């Protein structure tokens, strides 16, 4: 059996299942009876543990999983950081919900490769700013890091570099300094949000022009939470590496004629422009641009005239345009354009 799914306590983890390495807990299995799960001896042999749906399991449960490598508790919300997981030294993958600062002790998980921390805002009356600890730079095996909008601490003075890091998402106000580029030089997927805090220092402070030096970058998302029409983005400068394949922009207000910078990328395939991502009423791509673009999404832009002919976007497969709350979609291979 590849994995064991416990849908009710009647069939949960028999005592002779010591060879069971993968366990999945159904939402209703231990509702109100988490103590039954704690007393199940076979859990000590599990390598993977996945909790589906909402459960009332408490963090001491994790002490049963000394050999655990994968812990997916992304449906479980913790009011306090579950410090018990720090005893699971074999963990490679962990996901759970928690709203608050991540303690520096997370660096005890030296073998961790994937760190996913989501936030459940329903548990809190107000949003609380959370921060990454500087100790995150001690976790040399990290490959994928995902948060829901957390701010990072400047790693200045930390000597280590995350050579294996491939994904970094949910980060606010990231400064792409020369020092930072060295630490994430092999990043492939990057998602950054810039909030009103960034207005005070100006966008030049964040060095977004240095994106061009991330030579392994294939997927990039940039969200700017600005007041549209405020001219706050007038100093924004973007230069993208030739490795880029997918780009999603929100609120950046790039002049439409500057989209040629994107269109000239050699292997570029997916472009999503949302919520005033570009500025201007007319867009006329130049010949030879966007030659490999397959997916284009235009949502809530100022665009009024889009001038294209049969030579533009030769590989386009899907097009979606939203104007005043109405979506227009086209699967170009079928020759249909529908509302």
Backbone torsions as a table, in degrees:
resi	resn	phi	psi	omega
1	UNK	NA	128.1	-178.6
2	UNK	-68.3	-44.2	179.0
3	UNK	-148.7	153.9	-179.8
4	UNK	-106.7	125.0	179.9
5	UNK	-106.7	115.9	179.3
6	UNK	-94.8	103.5	-178.7
7	UNK	-94.5	-18.7	176.7
8	UNK	-153.9	159.0	-178.4
9	UNK	-67.4	-20.5	-179.5
10	UNK	-63.1	-29.7	-178.8
11	UNK	-118.2	24.9	-174.7
12	UNK	-83.6	125.3	165.1
13	UNK	33.8	78.7	178.9
14	UNK	-58.8	154.1	-174.5
15	UNK	-62.6	-23.2	-178.7
16	UNK	-93.1	14.9	-177.4
17	UNK	-92.7	44.4	-177.2
18	UNK	-68.7	-17.5	179.1
19	UNK	-89.4	-2.3	-179.8
20	UNK	-75.4	118.2	-174.7
21	UNK	-102.3	-19.9	-176.8
22	UNK	-125.8	124.8	-176.0
23	UNK	-126.4	133.9	176.7
24	UNK	-122.0	126.7	-178.1
25	UNK	-103.0	122.7	178.4
26	UNK	-74.8	150.0	-175.4
27	UNK	-53.2	-36.7	-174.3
28	UNK	-95.2	1.2	-171.8
29	UNK	-59.2	-48.6	-173.3
30	UNK	-120.6	29.3	-179.0
31	UNK	-58.8	114.4	-179.7
32	UNK	76.8	0.5	-178.1
33	UNK	-134.9	43.9	179.4
34	UNK	-59.9	-24.0	-179.5
35	UNK	-62.6	-28.6	177.4
36	UNK	-65.7	-36.5	179.4
37	UNK	-69.2	-38.6	-178.9
38	UNK	-60.2	-30.0	-175.3
39	UNK	-89.9	6.3	-178.9
40	UNK	-85.6	108.2	-172.0
41	UNK	-66.1	-28.5	-175.4
42	UNK	-67.0	-14.8	179.7
43	UNK	-62.4	-27.6	-177.4
44	UNK	-65.8	-11.3	-179.2
45	UNK	-100.9	-4.8	-174.4
46	UNK	-70.6	143.2	174.1
47	UNK	-104.0	-29.9	179.5
48	UNK	-129.4	136.2	180.0
49	UNK	-137.6	120.9	-176.7
50	UNK	-123.9	128.1	178.6
51	UNK	-107.6	116.7	179.8
52	UNK	-93.7	139.2	176.7
53	UNK	69.3	-167.6	-175.3
54	UNK	-90.4	133.5	178.7
55	UNK	-134.7	160.8	177.5
56	UNK	-107.2	31.3	179.9
57	UNK	-71.7	140.2	179.2
58	UNK	-101.9	160.8	-171.6
59	UNK	-62.6	-27.2	178.1
60	UNK	-56.7	-20.1	176.6
61	UNK	-54.1	-36.1	-172.4
62	UNK	-66.8	-18.0	178.4
63	UNK	-65.9	-16.2	179.0
64	UNK	-74.4	-14.1	-168.6
65	UNK	-107.6	62.3	-176.8
66	UNK	-63.3	-27.2	-178.1
67	UNK	-100.6	7.0	-172.5
68	UNK	-65.5	137.0	175.1
69	UNK	-112.6	-30.6	-178.9
70	UNK	-125.1	123.0	176.6
71	UNK	-128.8	107.3	178.2
72	UNK	-108.7	96.3	177.1
73	UNK	-116.8	38.0	-174.2
74	UNK	-66.5	-12.4	176.8
75	UNK	-95.7	0.4	-178.0
76	UNK	-105.5	125.1	-179.9
77	UNK	-100.2	129.1	179.6
78	UNK	-109.7	128.9	175.8
79	UNK	-74.6	-28.7	175.8
80	UNK	-124.7	152.3	-178.9
81	UNK	-61.0	127.0	-177.9
82	UNK	-74.7	83.8	-174.0
83	UNK	-62.7	-19.0	-179.8
84	UNK	-60.5	-27.5	-177.9
85	UNK	-66.7	-19.1	-178.5
86	UNK	-69.2	-13.5	177.0
87	UNK	-84.0	-8.4	-176.7
88	UNK	-92.6	79.3	-170.7
89	UNK	-68.2	-16.1	-179.1
90	UNK	-89.0	-2.0	-175.6
91	UNK	-58.6	131.6	171.3
92	UNK	-108.5	-27.7	-174.2
93	UNK	-139.1	131.3	176.2
94	UNK	-145.2	139.3	177.4
95	UNK	-144.2	131.0	176.7
96	UNK	-162.0	172.3	179.3
97	UNK	-103.5	131.3	178.3
98	UNK	-161.2	134.9	179.1
99	UNK	-114.9	109.5	-179.5
100	UNK	156.0	-179.9	179.8
101	UNK	-71.8	140.6	176.7
102	UNK	-83.9	124.9	-178.1
103	UNK	-69.9	151.8	178.2
104	UNK	-62.2	-20.0	-179.7
105	UNK	-67.1	-9.4	176.6
106	UNK	-58.6	-23.8	-178.7
107	UNK	-68.0	-8.0	174.9
108	UNK	-65.2	-23.4	-179.9
109	UNK	-82.8	73.4	-171.7
110	UNK	-66.9	-23.2	-178.4
111	UNK	-93.4	0.6	-174.4
112	UNK	-66.1	134.2	178.3
113	UNK	-112.4	-32.8	-179.5
114	UNK	-126.6	124.4	179.5
115	UNK	-124.8	114.2	-179.9
116	UNK	-124.0	116.7	178.1
117	UNK	-125.1	111.2	179.6
118	UNK	-97.2	169.6	-177.1
119	UNK	-129.0	134.8	178.2
120	UNK	-108.4	97.8	-175.1
121	UNK	-70.0	-14.6	179.7
122	UNK	-67.0	-18.6	-178.3
123	UNK	-84.6	-3.4	-172.4
124	UNK	-132.6	141.7	178.8
125	UNK	-73.8	-26.7	178.7
126	UNK	-143.1	156.2	179.1
127	UNK	-75.4	135.4	-180.0
128	UNK	-114.9	128.3	179.8
129	UNK	-65.4	131.7	178.8
130	UNK	-115.3	155.0	-175.2
131	UNK	-132.6	149.5	171.1
132	UNK	-82.5	140.2	176.7
133	UNK	-77.8	151.0	178.6
134	UNK	-63.9	-22.0	179.9
135	UNK	-65.2	-11.5	179.2
136	UNK	-58.8	-27.0	-179.0
137	UNK	-75.5	-4.9	175.2
138	UNK	-87.9	-7.9	-175.2
139	UNK	-93.3	83.0	-167.2
140	UNK	-69.2	-17.4	-177.6
141	UNK	-95.7	1.9	-179.6
142	UNK	-60.6	132.1	176.7
143	UNK	-115.9	-37.8	-175.4
144	UNK	-133.8	122.5	179.8
145	UNK	-127.2	122.4	-178.9
146	UNK	-134.8	128.6	174.7
147	UNK	-130.2	167.0	169.8
148	UNK	-104.1	89.1	174.5
149	UNK	60.3	74.0	172.6
150	UNK	-119.8	150.5	178.8
151	UNK	-93.2	149.8	-178.1
152	UNK	-100.0	156.3	173.4
153	UNK	-97.0	138.1	-179.5
154	UNK	-59.3	124.7	-177.0
155	UNK	-82.7	12.2	-178.9
156	UNK	-52.4	128.3	-179.1
157	UNK	96.8	-20.6	176.7
158	UNK	-80.9	124.1	-170.6
159	UNK	-82.5	-7.0	-169.3
160	UNK	-94.4	156.5	-178.8
161	UNK	-127.2	134.7	-179.8
162	UNK	-91.0	81.1	-177.0
163	UNK	-65.9	-26.1	-177.1
164	UNK	-89.2	-7.0	-174.9
165	UNK	-66.8	121.6	-178.9
166	UNK	-113.4	-28.2	-177.3
167	UNK	-129.9	130.1	174.9
168	UNK	-139.6	110.5	-175.8
169	UNK	-137.7	157.0	-178.9
170	UNK	78.3	24.7	-177.2
171	UNK	-101.5	136.5	178.6
172	UNK	-101.8	141.3	168.2
173	UNK	53.9	46.5	-180.0
174	UNK	-77.4	126.8	176.1
175	UNK	-90.1	122.5	-178.7
176	UNK	-94.1	61.9	177.5
177	UNK	-74.5	170.4	177.6
178	UNK	-59.5	-39.9	178.8
179	UNK	-63.0	-43.0	179.4
180	UNK	-65.6	-39.9	179.8
181	UNK	-59.5	-37.1	178.7
182	UNK	-65.6	-34.6	-175.8
183	UNK	-76.6	-26.7	-177.9
184	UNK	-124.3	36.1	-171.2
185	UNK	-62.6	-23.3	-177.8
186	UNK	-102.6	15.7	-178.5
187	UNK	-63.1	137.8	179.1
188	UNK	-111.3	-31.2	-179.2
189	UNK	-130.6	125.3	-175.1
190	UNK	-135.8	130.1	176.6
191	UNK	-129.9	122.1	-177.3
192	UNK	-130.0	142.4	172.6
193	UNK	-120.2	133.4	175.5
194	UNK	-111.8	120.0	-174.6
195	UNK	-104.2	-178.3	-178.1
196	UNK	-54.1	-20.6	177.5
197	UNK	-61.3	-29.6	-178.0
198	UNK	-75.7	-18.3	-178.8
199	UNK	-65.0	-37.9	-174.0
200	UNK	-63.0	-36.7	-176.9
201	UNK	-92.4	-14.1	-177.9
202	UNK	82.9	147.1	-173.7
203	UNK	-72.6	-18.8	175.7
204	UNK	-62.1	-26.0	-179.7
205	UNK	-62.6	-24.5	-174.1
206	UNK	-96.7	-4.3	170.1
207	UNK	55.6	47.1	179.7
208	UNK	-65.9	-18.7	177.2
209	UNK	-64.9	-18.0	-178.9
210	UNK	-78.3	-3.2	175.9
211	UNK	-55.0	-29.4	-177.2
212	UNK	-63.1	-19.3	-177.8
213	UNK	-89.7	-1.2	175.9
214	UNK	-89.0	87.8	-167.1
215	UNK	-74.8	-11.7	177.8
216	UNK	-100.7	-2.2	-173.1
217	UNK	-68.5	125.2	178.0
218	UNK	-115.2	-28.5	-176.3
219	UNK	-131.5	127.1	-176.0
220	UNK	-135.9	132.2	174.0
221	UNK	-127.2	127.0	176.9
222	UNK	-128.4	121.6	178.0
223	UNK	-114.6	125.0	176.1
224	UNK	-111.7	117.2	179.8
225	UNK	-92.1	77.4	-175.8
226	UNK	-118.3	165.7	174.2
227	UNK	-83.9	113.7	-174.6
228	UNK	-61.5	138.2	-179.7
229	UNK	83.0	6.4	-177.0
230	UNK	-89.0	-2.4	-178.1
231	UNK	63.4	15.9	178.9
232	UNK	-68.6	-22.3	-175.1
233	UNK	-97.6	8.5	-174.5
234	UNK	-63.8	-24.5	-178.7
235	UNK	-94.4	3.5	-179.9
236	UNK	-65.9	135.0	176.2
237	UNK	-132.1	124.1	-179.7
238	UNK	-117.1	134.0	168.3
239	UNK	-138.2	126.3	-171.8
240	UNK	-109.8	147.5	179.5
241	UNK	-72.7	151.7	-180.0
242	UNK	-65.0	-13.0	179.7
243	UNK	-78.1	-10.6	-172.3
244	UNK	-68.1	132.4	178.4
245	UNK	-114.4	-33.6	-175.1
246	UNK	-131.7	134.0	-179.5
247	UNK	-138.9	130.4	175.5
248	UNK	-126.4	123.3	-179.0
249	UNK	-122.9	141.2	178.3
250	UNK	-138.9	124.8	173.6
251	UNK	73.7	12.1	-173.6
252	UNK	-81.7	-23.3	178.9
253	UNK	54.2	46.8	174.6
254	UNK	-73.2	132.5	175.6
255	UNK	-57.2	138.2	-175.0
256	UNK	-55.8	-35.3	-178.0
257	UNK	-68.8	-19.0	177.8
258	UNK	-80.9	-5.0	175.8
259	UNK	-64.9	-12.5	175.9
260	UNK	-62.7	-27.1	177.0
261	UNK	-61.6	-38.1	178.1
262	UNK	-75.6	-44.1	-176.0
263	UNK	-62.4	-21.9	-178.6
264	UNK	-86.5	-4.5	179.0
265	UNK	-65.9	134.1	-168.0
266	UNK	-70.5	-31.4	-175.8
267	UNK	-123.0	25.2	-175.5
268	UNK	-71.4	133.4	-172.0
269	UNK	-126.5	-30.9	-172.8
270	UNK	-132.9	127.2	178.6
271	UNK	-131.0	124.9	178.0
272	UNK	-126.3	116.5	-179.4
273	UNK	-115.9	115.4	-174.2
274	UNK	-129.6	149.3	168.9
275	UNK	50.6	64.2	177.0
276	UNK	63.8	36.5	177.3
277	UNK	-65.3	-30.2	175.3
278	UNK	-130.6	157.8	-173.1
279	UNK	-120.6	132.3	177.5
280	UNK	135.4	152.5	-176.9
281	UNK	-90.5	-14.3	-175.1
282	UNK	-135.6	139.1	177.0
283	UNK	-134.6	121.1	177.1
284	UNK	-129.2	98.8	-179.8
285	UNK	-61.1	149.4	176.8
286	UNK	-83.0	155.5	178.5
287	UNK	-62.5	135.0	179.2
288	UNK	92.5	-2.5	178.1
289	UNK	-92.6	156.7	176.9
290	UNK	53.0	41.1	-175.6
291	UNK	-66.8	-26.8	-177.5
292	UNK	-114.6	11.8	-179.6
293	UNK	-66.9	129.6	-178.8
294	UNK	-111.1	-31.2	-176.3
295	UNK	-131.0	130.3	178.7
296	UNK	-133.9	125.7	178.0
297	UNK	-122.4	125.0	177.7
298	UNK	-123.0	116.4	-175.1
299	UNK	-135.7	127.4	174.8
300	UNK	52.6	58.2	176.9
301	UNK	-112.0	169.0	175.7
302	UNK	-82.6	-1.9	-171.9
303	UNK	-61.3	127.5	177.5
304	UNK	-113.5	-34.6	-179.0
305	UNK	-127.0	124.4	177.5
306	UNK	-122.9	107.4	-173.0
307	UNK	-98.0	111.4	178.6
308	UNK	-138.0	157.7	173.5
309	UNK	-132.8	-172.4	-172.6
310	UNK	-65.7	-17.8	-177.9
311	UNK	-87.6	-14.6	179.0
312	UNK	-84.6	147.4	176.3
313	UNK	50.4	57.5	-175.1
314	UNK	-64.8	-20.4	-177.9
315	UNK	-109.8	13.1	-178.4
316	UNK	-60.4	129.7	178.3
317	UNK	-114.0	-35.1	-177.8
318	UNK	-137.5	134.5	179.4
319	UNK	-133.3	131.2	177.5
320	UNK	-133.6	128.4	-179.0
321	UNK	-130.3	128.5	175.8
322	UNK	-114.1	120.7	179.3
323	UNK	-125.2	118.8	178.4
324	UNK	50.9	51.5	173.8
325	UNK	80.2	-0.6	-179.1
326	UNK	-111.2	127.5	179.1
327	UNK	-91.1	135.6	169.5
328	UNK	-118.2	129.6	-177.6
329	UNK	-128.1	146.9	177.9
330	UNK	-142.1	129.4	167.8
331	UNK	-98.9	97.5	-166.1
332	UNK	-64.4	-25.4	178.1
333	UNK	-63.4	-27.8	-178.9
334	UNK	-90.6	-8.7	179.4
335	UNK	75.2	14.7	-177.1
336	UNK	-109.9	143.9	176.4
337	UNK	-131.9	117.9	-171.1
338	UNK	-131.1	156.4	178.4
339	UNK	-94.7	NA	NA
